[in-house]
């Protein structure tokens, strides 16, 4: 090397940060609205469960409903538990969720079907003149939700990972808005038929959000290194192909599925087997109104926790299942012995129950968006959506005999502490 030659040392190349996506708000907002609309009908049907049963058993839908099985030596109970409405609201959804992951991913067709079914469900319940017709409306609404949830969550694998958190927040918002809107409209003496007609706004909003507000994703081949700018670069696994390969892969999802299923089993055993039996005689609210406002309170807890994943993350979902079991023990003993002196104490516990349920849901799917590689995330998301439905369906079956057994007990009387 000659003395007048200059040695050039290459410096490390500093990569430029990816350009800021200025239209990301469209995807985040759209997924929040889609979560809201997808779960709205499901929530409304559960909030209306007490009224749906009452209007065909005793011909009234207001808060002066005569409760079946009522007498001096019997408890105030409907002969049919709201668990029956829960089964009509979850079994079709569960069936759809089981088969959806194995079907072709025709996203536009599935969402169109979900929107049509949602609107049809509201119309059937609103115009029902027989119990079977109302239950058919609940079933159709359930099928709509069952199509939407795995489809939207699978589709989220093509977007920024934060759409999972906004979707979860939207589903939590559906709980609050759905239960609160139904309770408020009924409190304003709006008829059940007009209430359901007003709610047709939400299937229309779902269609607008999906086909107009949400951007069409640019599908990038998974064997390239051009992954989402917000995700770490990972070595992708081969996408799942074939029925057998998908079945074998399911066992790796059990750590996500089992805790979530347990949380929802305990949660809905409370909501549909025990909520309607909790009654504070000295409240200004009727028993039917108390049931509605317990649902509103619960959904507020769900909304808060489903909106919190970007602030606080929880990895030990099984711990939430343990806490939810403690809640079951409280409500079971409460409806038997009526020992809680004030309705506000129960409202706090109901809020806590909702926080646990919503927290389990959002943290499960957020963990999956971080831990499962993009090539397998679409199938995994669709499969794990089944786990809460398994827990809810089992709770619905158990809620009916549990409700009937408690109703057969001698009545309890509450000691009121002012």
VOKE-671189 format. One record per residue: residue in one letter; x, y, z of N, C-alpha, C, CB in turn. Coordinates in steps of 0.2 Angstrom, whole numbers, plus 5000, padded with zeros to 4 digits. Glycine has a CB too. Example, Ala and Ser with C-alpha at 12.3 -4.5 7.8 and 13.67 -1.06 7.14 Angstrom:
% residues 2
A506649725039506249785039506649845039505749785045;S506449895035506849955036506450005039507049975029;
END
This chain:
% residues 418
X500449945000500050005000500450065000499550005006;X500450114995500850174995500650225000500750204988;X501050265002500950315007500450365006501650345009;X500350384999499850434998499150404997500050474992;X499050344998498350314998497950325004498350244996;X497350345003496950355009496550295011496450415008;X496550275017496150215019495450235021496450175025;X494950205017494250225019493950165023493850235012;X493750185029493350135033492650145033493650145040;X492250095031491550095030491250105037491250035026;X490850145038490450155044489750115043490250235045;X489550095049488950055049488350095047488750035056;X487950065043487350095040486850105045487150065033;X486650165046486050175051485450175047486150245055;X484950125048484350125044483950185046483950055045;X483550205040483150255041482450235045482950295035;X482150265049481550245052481050245047481350285058;X480550195047480050195042479650255042479650125043;X479350275036478950335036478350325041478750355029;X478050375044477550375048476850365044477450435052;X476450315046475850305042475350355044475650225043;X475250405040474750455043474050435042474850515038;X473850385039473150355038473050295042473050345031;X473550285047473350225051472750235056473950215056;X472550295057471950305061471350275058471850385062;X471350275051470750245048470650165050470850245040;X471250135050471250065052471050055059471850025050;X471350095063471250085071470550105072471750135075;X470250155069469550175071469050125068469450245067;X469250105062468750055059468749995063469050035052;X469249965065469249905070468949915076469949885071;X468949975079468549995085467849985084468750065088;X467650015078466950015076466649945074466750065070;X467149905071466949845069466849795075467449815065;X467249805080467149775087466549785090467749785091;X466349855090465749875093465149845089465749955092;X465149855083464549825079464449755079464549855072;X465049715079465049645079464749615086465749615078;X464849645091464649615098464049655100465149625103;X463749705097463249745099462549705100463149805095;X462449665094461849625095461849575100461649595088;X462449545100462449485106462349515113463249455105;X462649575114462549605121461849625122462949665121;X461449655117460749675117460349615119460549715111;X460449565115460049505116460149475124460249445111;X460749475126460749455133460449505138461549445135;X460549575137460249625141459449615141460449695139;X459249595135458449585134458249525136458249605127;X458649475139458449405140457849405145459049365143;X457949445150457349445155456749465152457549495161;X456749515148456049535144455849485139456249605141;X456349455135456149405130455749355133456749385126;X455949325139455649275143454949295145456049245148;X454949355148454349375152453749395147454549445156;X453949415141453349445137452949385134453649485131;X453249325134452949265132452649215137453349225127;X452949235143452649195149452049225152453249185154;X452049295153451549325156451249385152451749345163;X451449395146451149435141451349515143450449435142;X451849525147452049595148452749605147451849615155;X452949665146453649685145453949735149453849695137;X453449765154453749815158453949795164453149875159;X454149845169454449825175453949795180454849875178;X453349795179452849775183452649695182452149815183;X453049665178452949595176452849555182453549565172;X452349515182452249465187452749405186451449435187;X453049395191453649345191453349275193454149355196;X453449225188453249155189453549125196453349115183;X453249075199453449045205453549095210454149015203;X453049135211453149185216452549175221453049255214;X452749175228452249165233452549175240451949095233;X452149165245452449185252453049145253451949185257;X453049075251453549025253453949005247453248965256;X454049045242454449035236454849095234453949015230;X455349085230455749135228455449175222456449115227;X455649235220455449265214455949245209455549345215;X455649195205456049165199455549165193456249105201;X455849165187455549145181455649075181455849185175;X455149035178455248965177455748945172454548935175;X455948995167456448985162457049025164456148995155;X457549005165458149045166458349085160458748995169;X458749145161459049175156459549135153459249245158;X459749085156460249035153460049005146460448985158;X459349005146459048975139459149025134458248965140;X459149095135459349145130460049145129459149215133;X460449135134461149125133461349075128461549115140;X461049015129461148955124460948975117460748895127;X460349005116460149025110460649085107459449055110;X460949115111461449175109462149145108461449225115;X462349085111463049065110463149005106463349055117;X462648955106462748895102462848905095462148845103;X462448945091462548955084463248995083462049005081;X463449035087464049075087464649025088464149125092;X464548975092465048925094465148875087464948885100;X464548855085464548815079464948845073463848795077;X464748915072465048945066465848955068464749015066;X466048975074466748985075467148915074466849005082;X466848855075467148795075467348785067466748735077;X466948795063467048785056467348835052466348765052;X467348905054467648955050468348945049467449025054;X468748925054469448925052469648875047469848905059;X469248825045469448775040469048795034469148715043;X468748855033468448875027468848915023467748905028;X468748925016469148975013469049045016468948975005;X469549085015469549155018469249205014470249175021;X468549195013468149245008467949305013467549205005;X468349355014468249405019467649445017468849445020;X467549465011466949505009466349475009467049535002;X466349415007465649375008465449355015465749305004;X465949345019465849325026465549395030466449305030;X465849445028465649505032464949525029466149565031;X464849525023464149535020463649495023464149525012;X463749425024463349385027463149405035463549305027;X463749425038463649445045463249505046464349455048;X463249555041462849615042462149595040463149665036;X462049555035461349535034460949495040461249495027;X461349455043461049415048460949455054461549355050;X461449505056461349545061460649585061461949595062;X460549615055459949655054459349615054459949695047;X459349555051458849505052458649485059458949445047;X459149475063459049455070458649515074459649445073;X458849575073458449625076457749635074458849695075;X457649625067456949625065456549565067456949625057;X456849505068456449455070456249455077456849385069;X456749485082456549495089456049545090457149505093;X456149605086455649655086454949645084455949715082;X454849605079454249585077453949515079454249595069;X454249485083454049425086453449425089454649395091;X452949375087452349365090452249295094451749375085;X452849265094452849195097453549185100452649135092;X453649145105454349135108454849105103454249095114;X454649065099455049025094455349085089454748975090;X454949135088455149185083455749225086454549225080;X455549245092456049285096456749245097455849305103;X456649185099457249145099457649135093457149075102;X457249125087457649125081457949185079457049115075;X457749245081458049305080458749315084457649365082;X458649285090459249285095459849235091459149255102;X459549175089460049125085460349165079459649065083;X460049195075460249225069460749285071459749255065;X460649325076461049375079461749345081460749415084;X461649285085462249245087462749225081462049185091;X462349195076462749175070463149235067462349145065;X462849295067463149345064463849365068462749415064;X463749365074464349375079464849325078464149385086;X464649265077465149205076465449205070464749145077;X465149235065465549245058466049305059465049255053;X465849355062466249415062466849415066465849475064;X466849385072467449385076468049355074467249355083;X467949285072468549255069468749285062468449185068;X468349315058468449345052468849405053467849355048;X468649445057468949515058469649505062468549555063;X469649455067470349445070470849415065470249405076;X470649365061471049335056471349395051470749275052;X470849435049471049485044471549535047470349525042;X471549545054471949595057472649575056471849595065;X472849515054473549495053473849535047473549415052;X473449565043473649605038473749675039473149595032;X473649695046473649765048474149775053472949795050;X474249835055474649855061474349815067474649935063;X474849795071474649745077474149785082475249725081;X474149845082473749885087472949885085473949955087;X472849855079472149855078471749795082472049835070;X472249755085471949705089471749735096472449645091;X472049785098471849825104471249865103472449865107;X471249895097470649935096470049895095470749985090;X470149835092469549795091469249775098469749725087;X469749755102469549725109469149785113470149705113;X469449845112469149905115468449915112469549965114;X468349905106467749915103467249865105467749905095;X467449795106466949745109466749765116467349675108;X467249795120467049815126466549875126467649835130;X466649915121466249975120465549945119466450015115;X465449895115464849865113464449845119464949805108;X464849815124464549795130464149855134465049765135;X464549905135464249965138463749995134464850025139;X463850015128463350045123462750005122463650065117;X462849935121462249895120461849885126462549825118;X462149875132461749865138461449925140462149835144;X461849985140461550045142461050075138462150095142;X461050065131460550085126459950055127460850085119;X459949985128459349945129459049965136459549875129;X459449965141459149985148458850055147459649985153;X459150105144458950175144458250175140459450215141;X458250145134457650145130457050115133457750115123;X457150065137456650025140456450075146456849955143;X456850105149456750155155456250205152457350175158;X456350225146456050285143455350255140456450315137;X455150195141454550165139454550155132453950205141;X455150155128455150135121454950065120455750155118;X454450045116454249975115454849935113453649975110;X454849865114455349815112455449825104455149745114;X454849825101454849825093455249895091454149825090;X455049945094455450015092456150015094455050075095;X456249985100456949975102457449935097457049945109;X457149885095457549835090457649875083457149775089;X457149915081457149945075457650005075456449985073;X457750035081458250085082458950055081458150125089;X459049995083459649965084459849935077459649905088;X459449945072459649925065460249975062459049925060;X460350025066460850075064461550035064460850135069;X461649995069462249965070462549915064462349925076;X462049875061462349835055462449875049461749785053;X462149935049462349985043462950015045461750035043;X463150035051463750065053464350015052463750085060;X464249945053464749895052464949895045464449825054;X464449895040464549895033464949955031463949885029;X464750015033465150075031465850065033464850135034;X465950045040466650045042467149995039466650025050;X466849935037467249885034467349905026466849815034;X466849925023467049935015467250005013466349915012;X467150055018467350125016467850145021466750165017;X467850145027468350175032468950135032468050175039;X468950065033469550025033469850015026469349955035;X470550035027470950025020471049955018471650065021;X471049945012471249875009471949865010471049875002;X472149805014472849795015473249775009472849745020;X473849795009474349775004474649705007474949825003;X474449655003474649585006475349575003474149525003;X475849565008476549555007476649485008476949595011;X477049455003477149385004477549365010477649354998;X477349315014477649305020478349285020477249255024;X478649265014479349235014479849295013479449185009;X479549355013480049415012480149445018479649465007;X480649495019480849525025480449585026481549535025;X479949605022479549665022478949655027479349695015;X479049645033478549635038478349705040478749595044;X477849705044477549765047478049805050476949755052;X478149875049478649915052478549915060478549985049;X477949905063477949905070478149835073477249925072;X478249785069478449725072479149705072478049665069;X479449665076480149645076480149595070480349615083;X480749595067480949555061480949485064481549575057;X480549435062480649365064480649315058479949355068;X480949255060480949205055480249175055481449155057;X479949185049479249155049479149085048478849195043;X478649055051478548985050478148975044478148955056;X478148915041477748895035477048905037477948825033;X476648935033475948945034475548875034475548985029;X475048865038474748805039474348785032474248805045;X474348725030474048705024473748635026474448705018;X473148625024472848555025472448555032473348505024;X471948515032471548505038471948465043470948455036;X472348415042472748375047473248425050473048315044;X473548455046474148505049473848555054474448535043;X473248585052472948625057472648595063472348655053;X472448535063472248495069472848485073471848435067;X473348465071473948455075474248515078474548425070;X474148575075474348635077473948665083474348695072;X473348645083472848665089473148655096472148635088;X473548605097473748585104474248635106474048515104;X474548675101475048725104474648785106475548745098;X474048795104473648855106473248845113473148865101;X473348785116472948765122473148815128473048695124;X473748835128473948885134473548955133474648895134;X473348965127472949025126472249015127473049055119;X471948955125471248935125470948915132471148885120;X471348875136471048855142470948905147471548795145;X471448945149471249005154470749045152471849045155;X470649065145470149105143469449075143470249125135;X469449005142468848975142468548965149468848905139;X469048955154468848955161468549025164469448935165;X468949075162468649145164467949155162469149195161;X467849135155467149155153466649105155467149145145;X466849045157466348995160466149025167466748925161;X466549045171466449065178465949135177467049085182;X466249175172465949235171465149235169466249275166;X465049185164464349185162463949135166464349155155;X464249095170463849065175463549115180464249005179;X463949165182463649215186463149255182464249265188;X463249275176462849325172462149295171463149345166;X462149235169461549205166461249155171461649175159;X461649135176461349085181461149115187461749035182;X461449175189461449205196461249275196462049195199;X461349315191461249385191460449395192461449415184;X460049365189459349375189459049355196458949345183;X459449315200459149295206459449345212459449225208;X459849385210460049435215459549495215460749465213;X459249505221458749555221458749595228458049525220;X458749655227458749705233458049735234459349755233;X457649705239456949725239456849795240456649685244;X457249825244457149895246457449945241457449905253;X457749925236457949975230457350005227458449935225;X457450065224456950095220456850055213457050165219;X457350015211457249985205456949915206457949965202;X456549895201456249825201456749775200455649825195;X456549715200456949655199457249655192456649595201;X456749665187456949675180457449725179456349675176;X457349785182457849845181458449825184457549905184;X458449795190459149785193459549735189459049745200;X459249685186459549645181459849685175459049585178;X459549725172459749765167460349805169459249815164;X460349845175460849885177461449845180460649935182;X461349785182461949745184462349725177461749675187;X461949715172462249705165462649765163461749685160;X462349825164462749885162463349895166462249945163;X463349885172463949885177464449835175463749875184;X464249775173464749725171465049745165464349655170;X464649775160464949795153465449855154464449805149;X465349895159465749955160466449925162465549995165;X466449875166467149845168467449805162466949785174;X467049775158467349745152467649795148466849705148;X467349855146467549905142468249935145467049955141;X468249945151468849975154469449935153468749995162;X469349865155469949825154470149805147469749755158;X469649805142469749785135470149845132469149765132;X470049905135470449965132471049975135469950025133;X471349935140471849955144472549915142471749935151;X472549875137473149835135473749875134472949785130;X473649935131474249975129474550015135474050025124;X474150005141474350045147474649985152473850075150;X474349935152474549875157474349805154474149885164;X474849765154474849705151474849645156475349695145;X474449595155474449535160474649475156473749535164;X475149435158475249375155474949315158476049365154;X474849315165474549265168473849265168474849265176;X473549235163472849235162472449185167472649215155;X472849135169472549085173472349115180473049025174;X472749175182472649205188471949235188473149255190;X471749265182471049295182470549235182471049325175;X470649175180470149125181470049105188470449065177;X470649105192470549095199470149155203471249095203;X470249215201469849265204469149265202470149335202;X469049245196468349235193467949185197468349225186;X468349125199468049075203467749105210468449015203;X468149145212468049175219467349215218468549225221;X467249245212466649285211466049235211466749325205;X466149185208465649135207465449115215465849065203;X465949105219465749085226465349135229466449065230;X465549195228465149255231464449255229465549325230;X464349255222463649265220463249205221463649275212;X463549145221463149085223462849085230463549015222;X463349105235463149115242462649175243463749115246;X462749225239462349285240461549265238462549335235;X461449235232460849215230460449165234460849195223;X460849125238460549075243460349115249461049015244;X460849155252460749175259460549255259461349165263;X460649295254460449365254460849395259459749375254;X461449395260461849425265462149495264462349375268;X462149515258462449575256462049635258462649585249;X462249675262461749725265461549785260462049755271;X461949795255461849855251461949835244462249915253;X461549865239461649845232462349875229461049875228;X462549925232463149955230463749915231463350025233;X463749865236464349825237464349775231464249785243;X463749745229463649705224463849735217462949675223;X463649795216463849835210464649835209463549905210;X464949845215465749845214466049775212466049865221;X465749725215465949655213465749645206465649605218;X465249665204465049655197465549685192464349675195;X465749755194466249785190466849755190466349855193;X467049725195467749685196467649625191467849665203;X467049585191466949535187467049555180466249505188;X466849605178466849635171467649645169466449695170;X467949675174468649695173469049625171468949725179;X468949575175469249515174469149485167469149465180;X468549485165468349455159468649495153467549455158;X468549555153468849595148469649595148468649665148;X469949595153470649585154470949525151470849595161;X470549465152470749405150470749405142470349345153;X470249425139470049425132470649465129469449455130;X470749535130471149575127471949555127471149645129;X472149535133472749515134472949445131472949505142;X472449405130472549335126472749355119471949295127;X472349395116472349405109472949455107471749435106;X473149505112473749545111474349505112473749605116;X474349455116474949415117475049375110474849365123;X474449345108474549305101474849355096473849285100;X474649415095474849455090475649475091474449525090;X475849465097476649475098476949405097476749505104;X476649355099477049285100476949235095476849255107;X476449245091476349195085476549225079475649175085;X476949195075477249225069476649235063477749175066;X476749285059476249305054475949245050476449355050;X476349195048476149145044475649105047476749105042;X475549095054475049055057474649095061475449005061;X474649155061474249195066473549205064474549275066;X473449205057472749205055472349145057472649215047;X472549085056472249025059472149025066472548965056;X472749045070472749045077472249085080473449065080;X472149145077471649195080470949165079471749265076;X470849135073470149115072470049055077470049085065;X470549015078470348955083470248975090470948905083;X470649025092470649045100469949085101471249085102;X469649115096469049145097468449095099468749175091;X468649025098468148975100468148965108468348915097;X468748985111468848965118468348995123469548975120;X468149065122467749095126467049065125467749175125;X466849045118466249015117466148955120466149015109;X466648915120466548845124466348855131467248805124;X466748905134466548925141465848945142467048975144;X465648995138465049025138464448965137464949075133;X464548925132464048875131463948825137464248835125;X464548805140464548765146464148795152465248745148;X464348865152463948905158463248905156464248975158;X463048905150462348915148461948845150462248925141;X462248795149461948725151461948715158462348665147;X462448735162462448725169461948785172463148735172;X461848835169461548895172460748875173461548955168;X460548835169459748815169459648775175459548785163;X459948715176459848675182460048715189460148605182;X460548755188460748785194460248835196461448825193;X459948875191459448925192458848885196459248955186;X458648835193458048795195458148765202457848735190;X458748745204458848715210458848775216459548685211;X459148835214459048885219458348915220459548945216;X457948915214457248935215456848885219456948945208;X457048825219456648775224456848785231456848705221;X457348825233457548835240457048875243458248865240;X456948875250456548915254456748995253456548905261;X456349035253456549105252457049135257455949155251;X457449175255457949215260457749285261458649205257;X457849315266457649385268458349425270457149385273;X458349475267458949515268458949565274459149565261;X459449565277459449615283459749685280459949585289;X459349735280459549795277459949835282458949835274;X460549865280460949905284460949975281461649875285;X460750025284460750095281461350125282460150125283;
END
